[in-house]
Amino acid sequence: MLKEWIRVLLEEPMKVNELLSGKLQLAGMPAAEQLALKDTFLRKNSKSDEFITDAWF
């Protein structure tokens, strides 16, 4: 499920804004995965426009 959401968010940048503002609800996704996804998009490196990812355990 997380893989599909990442694909949607990368294809539709407006969805990222909705996710970060709390307007987009990710039904069926565990809270830990939602937090990891939001954190990844919040920590976007503005200089290179690449996403910084961390391992969540």
LUMVOTI-483076 format. One record per residue (C-alpha): x, y, z; residue number from 1. Coordinates in nm, 2 decimals. Layout:
REM residues N
{c1=X; c2=Y; c3=Z; vexmi=NUM} $
...
***
This chain:
REM residues 57
{c1=0.00; c2=0.00; c3=0.00; vexmi=1} $
{c1=0.28; c2=0.24; c3=0.08; vexmi=2} $
{c1=0.44; c2=0.19; c3=-0.26; vexmi=3} $
{c1=0.12; c2=0.29; c3=-0.43; vexmi=4} $
{c1=0.08; c2=0.60; c3=-0.22; vexmi=5} $
{c1=0.44; c2=0.71; c3=-0.29; vexmi=6} $
{c1=0.38; c2=0.66; c3=-0.66; vexmi=7} $
{c1=0.06; c2=0.88; c3=-0.65; vexmi=8} $
{c1=0.23; c2=1.15; c3=-0.45; vexmi=9} $
{c1=0.52; c2=1.17; c3=-0.69; vexmi=10} $
{c1=0.29; c2=1.19; c3=-0.99; vexmi=11} $
{c1=0.06; c2=1.45; c3=-0.83; vexmi=12} $
{c1=0.25; c2=1.72; c3=-0.64; vexmi=13} $
{c1=-0.07; c2=1.88; c3=-0.52; vexmi=14} $
{c1=-0.14; c2=1.56; c3=-0.32; vexmi=15} $
{c1=0.19; c2=1.62; c3=-0.13; vexmi=16} $
{c1=0.06; c2=1.96; c3=-0.02; vexmi=17} $
{c1=-0.27; c2=1.80; c3=0.09; vexmi=18} $
{c1=-0.08; c2=1.53; c3=0.28; vexmi=19} $
{c1=0.14; c2=1.78; c3=0.47; vexmi=20} $
{c1=-0.15; c2=2.01; c3=0.55; vexmi=21} $
{c1=-0.36; c2=1.72; c3=0.69; vexmi=22} $
{c1=-0.63; c2=1.75; c3=0.42; vexmi=23} $
{c1=-0.54; c2=1.41; c3=0.27; vexmi=24} $
{c1=-0.62; c2=1.11; c3=0.48; vexmi=25} $
{c1=-0.45; c2=0.78; c3=0.42; vexmi=26} $
{c1=-0.71; c2=0.53; c3=0.51; vexmi=27} $
{c1=-0.59; c2=0.18; c3=0.57; vexmi=28} $
{c1=-0.23; c2=0.29; c3=0.62; vexmi=29} $
{c1=-0.07; c2=0.23; c3=0.97; vexmi=30} $
{c1=0.01; c2=0.54; c3=1.17; vexmi=31} $
{c1=0.38; c2=0.46; c3=1.16; vexmi=32} $
{c1=0.38; c2=0.45; c3=0.78; vexmi=33} $
{c1=0.19; c2=0.77; c3=0.76; vexmi=34} $
{c1=0.44; c2=0.94; c3=0.99; vexmi=35} $
{c1=0.73; c2=0.81; c3=0.79; vexmi=36} $
{c1=0.57; c2=0.93; c3=0.46; vexmi=37} $
{c1=0.50; c2=1.28; c3=0.59; vexmi=38} $
{c1=0.85; c2=1.31; c3=0.74; vexmi=39} $
{c1=1.01; c2=1.21; c3=0.41; vexmi=40} $
{c1=0.82; c2=1.48; c3=0.22; vexmi=41} $
{c1=0.88; c2=1.74; c3=0.50; vexmi=42} $
{c1=1.26; c2=1.68; c3=0.48; vexmi=43} $
{c1=1.28; c2=1.74; c3=0.11; vexmi=44} $
{c1=1.62; c2=1.88; c3=0.01; vexmi=45} $
{c1=1.53; c2=2.21; c3=-0.16; vexmi=46} $
{c1=1.87; c2=2.25; c3=-0.33; vexmi=47} $
{c1=1.86; c2=1.93; c3=-0.53; vexmi=48} $
{c1=1.49; c2=1.86; c3=-0.54; vexmi=49} $
{c1=1.56; c2=1.50; c3=-0.43; vexmi=50} $
{c1=1.39; c2=1.34; c3=-0.14; vexmi=51} $
{c1=1.59; c2=1.23; c3=0.17; vexmi=52} $
{c1=1.48; c2=0.90; c3=0.31; vexmi=53} $
{c1=1.55; c2=0.74; c3=0.64; vexmi=54} $
{c1=1.50; c2=0.38; c3=0.76; vexmi=55} $
{c1=1.21; c2=0.35; c3=1.00; vexmi=56} $
{c1=1.20; c2=0.04; c3=1.22; vexmi=57} $
***
